[in-house]
Amino acid sequence: MADADSLQRVDALLDDVLPPAHVRQQLRLAAGLTQQEVAEAVGVKRLAVARWELGQTHPRRPHRAAYLHLLKRLAERYPEAVDPDSGMPTPSSESRGSG
């Protein structure tokens, strides 16, 4: 049986999965937020948010945690913005998108 620390580490991995790039943009737009507003809230430049939404780059810690928190809250508030076929990723959708 796994110890509590192992389970917490596994949960942390699963909680750190970002939605696909196009869903990130859909969530932001559903909330009526600009890339600049997101950038200021997360603590990065607007260009970083643009690249995250295009899938060109991915946020790194500590900005990743703040951005992921924002996306999860937006997904809760605007579930219609997340396409059911490409919403919060599953392990298979995450591996398809990387290369």
Secondary structure, DSSP 8 states (H G I E B T S, - for coil): ---HHHHHHHHHHHHT----HHHHHHHHHHTT--HHHHHHHHTS-HHHHHHHHHTS----TTHHHHHHHHHHHHHHH-GGGS-TTSSS--HHHHHHH--
